[in-house]
Amino acid sequence: MNSLEIKGDWNIVKGKLKEKWSHLTDDDLQFVEGQHDILYGRIQKRTGETLEAVQKIVNDACACRGT
């Protein structure tokens, strides 16, 4: 998978996360490969959700990104 495909997939996942938490910004959802904890922390801080809930929702969004 090349970087363009990864970026395209991430844009789909971002859209799904914004459906769940409409107040998140693109800056909140900036993804850097290998830094999942930072992403989870930013989402958790902005939403007040538990870390486990954030991880589940992000993972669920990633799992159905092609649908």
Secondary structure, 3 states (H helix, E strand, C coil): CCHHHHHHHHHHHHHHHHHHCCCCCCCCCCCCCCCHHHHHHHHHHHHCCCHHHHHHHHHHHHHCCCC
